Amino acid sequence: MAMVTLHWRWKDSDEHDERKAPYASLDDAQAQADHDLALCVESDDYSSAPVRIENGEGVAVWTAPIPDGR
């Protein structure tokens, strides 16, 4: 798979509630998402959790298993 984008929760203003970064492969983005999500689980703080990975066409190919209400 070609370039993908990893999206995180990132509420830094009224206009922005996410941040994103491009990754060369789904494997690279998935490794980063898994790492970041593990930190969220450990701290019980999902305010900057990874939420999804999108392919080059903007289609979600992975969605984070964030607990309801978190």
Phi and psi in degrees as GROMACS dihedral restraints (atoms count N, CA, C in turn):
[ dihedral_restraints ]
;  ai    aj    ak    al  type     phi  dphi    fc
    3     4     5     6     1   -81.7    20    10
    4     5     6     7     1  -158.3    20    10
    6     7     8     9     1   -51.9    20    10
    7     8     9    10     1   136.3    20    10
    9    10    11    12     1  -130.2    20    10
   10    11    12    13     1   167.1    20    10
   12    13    14    15     1  -127.0    20    10
   13    14    15    16     1   128.9    20    10
   15    16    17    18     1   -97.3    20    10
   16    17    18    19     1   130.6    20    10
   18    19    20    21     1  -113.0    20    10
   19    20    21    22     1   138.4    20    10
   21    22    23    24     1  -123.0    20    10
   22    23    24    25     1   155.2    20    10
   24    25    26    27     1   -66.2    20    10
   25    26    27    28     1   137.5    20    10
   27    28    29    30     1  -163.1    20    10
   28    29    30    31     1    78.3    20    10
   30    31    32    33     1   -81.7    20    10
   31    32    33    34     1    94.5    20    10
   33    34    35    36     1  -114.2    20    10
   34    35    36    37     1    -1.8    20    10
   36    37    38    39     1  -168.4    20    10
   37    38    39    40     1   176.4    20    10
   39    40    41    42     1   -69.5    20    10
   40    41    42    43     1   -24.0    20    10
   42    43    44    45     1   -91.2    20    10
   43    44    45    46     1   -22.8    20    10
   45    46    47    48     1  -122.2    20    10
   46    47    48    49     1   124.1    20    10
   48    49    50    51     1  -126.0    20    10
   49    50    51    52     1     6.4    20    10
   51    52    53    54     1  -143.9    20    10
   52    53    54    55     1   158.8    20    10
   54    55    56    57     1  -129.9    20    10
   55    56    57    58     1   161.6    20    10
   57    58    59    60     1  -147.1    20    10
   58    59    60    61     1   158.4    20    10
   60    61    62    63     1  -146.5    20    10
   61    62    63    64     1   140.7    20    10
   63    64    65    66     1   -81.2    20    10
   64    65    66    67     1   147.2    20    10
   66    67    68    69     1  -130.6    20    10
   67    68    69    70     1   148.0    20    10
   69    70    71    72     1   -69.4    20    10
   70    71    72    73     1   -24.7    20    10
   72    73    74    75     1  -149.0    20    10
   73    74    75    76     1   161.4    20    10
   75    76    77    78     1   -64.1    20    10
   76    77    78    79     1   -38.0    20    10
   78    79    80    81     1   -60.4    20    10
   79    80    81    82     1   -43.4    20    10
   81    82    83    84     1   -64.0    20    10
   82    83    84    85     1   -46.1    20    10
   84    85    86    87     1   -65.5    20    10
   85    86    87    88     1   -39.6    20    10
   87    88    89    90     1   -65.1    20    10
   88    89    90    91     1   -39.6    20    10
   90    91    92    93     1   -62.3    20    10
   91    92    93    94     1   -42.9    20    10
   93    94    95    96     1   -66.4    20    10
   94    95    96    97     1   -43.3    20    10
   96    97    98    99     1   -62.4    20    10
   97    98    99   100     1   -43.5    20    10
   99   100   101   102     1   -62.3    20    10
  100   101   102   103     1   -42.7    20    10
  102   103   104   105     1   -61.9    20    10
  103   104   105   106     1   -50.1    20    10
  105   106   107   108     1   -64.8    20    10
  106   107   108   109     1   -39.8    20    10
  108   109   110   111     1   -66.3    20    10
  109   110   111   112     1   -36.8    20    10
  111   112   113   114     1   -61.7    20    10
  112   113   114   115     1   -38.7    20    10
  114   115   116   117     1   -64.9    20    10
  115   116   117   118     1   -38.9    20    10
  117   118   119   120     1   -64.4    20    10
  118   119   120   121     1   -43.5    20    10
  120   121   122   123     1   -62.5    20    10
  121   122   123   124     1   -46.0    20    10
  123   124   125   126     1   -60.9    20    10
  124   125   126   127     1   -40.0    20    10
  126   127   128   129     1   -91.3    20    10
  127   128   129   130     1    -9.3    20    10
  129   130   131   132     1    57.0    20    10
  130   131   132   133     1    37.4    20    10
  132   133   134   135     1  -131.0    20    10
  133   134   135   136     1   109.2    20    10
  135   136   137   138     1  -103.8    20    10
  136   137   138   139     1    16.9    20    10
  138   139   140   141     1   -66.3    20    10
  139   140   141   142     1   -23.3    20    10
  141   142   143   144     1  -127.3    20    10
  142   143   144   145     1    35.8    20    10
  144   145   146   147     1   -72.2    20    10
  145   146   147   148     1   148.9    20    10
  147   148   149   150     1   -67.8    20    10
  148   149   150   151     1   141.0    20    10
  150   151   152   153     1  -115.0    20    10
  151   152   153   154     1   -32.8    20    10
  153   154   155   156     1  -165.5    20    10
  154   155   156   157     1   160.7    20    10
  156   157   158   159     1  -119.2    20    10
  157   158   159   160     1   130.4    20    10
  159   160   161   162     1  -113.0    20    10
  160   161   162   163     1   144.8    20    10
  162   163   164   165     1   -78.9    20    10
  163   164   165   166     1  -177.7    20    10
  165   166   167   168     1   -62.6    20    10
  166   167   168   169     1   -16.3    20    10
  168   169   170   171     1   -97.2    20    10
  169   170   171   172     1     3.7    20    10
  171   172   173   174     1    82.9    20    10
  172   173   174   175     1    14.0    20    10
  174   175   176   177     1   -93.3    20    10
  175   176   177   178     1   130.9    20    10
  177   178   179   180     1   -68.4    20    10
  178   179   180   181     1   124.1    20    10
  180   181   182   183     1  -108.3    20    10
  181   182   183   184     1    -7.5    20    10
  183   184   185   186     1  -154.5    20    10
  184   185   186   187     1   139.2    20    10
  186   187   188   189     1  -129.1    20    10
  187   188   189   190     1   134.8    20    10
  189   190   191   192     1   -68.4    20    10
  190   191   192   193     1   140.4    20    10
  192   193   194   195     1   -84.5    20    10
  193   194   195   196     1    66.1    20    10
  195   196   197   198     1   -81.2    20    10
  196   197   198   199     1   130.8    20    10
  198   199   200   201     1   -59.3    20    10
  199   200   201   202     1   146.4    20    10
  201   202   203   204     1   -54.4    20    10
  202   203   204   205     1   139.2    20    10
  204   205   206   207     1    78.2    20    10
  205   206   207   208     1     3.6    20    10
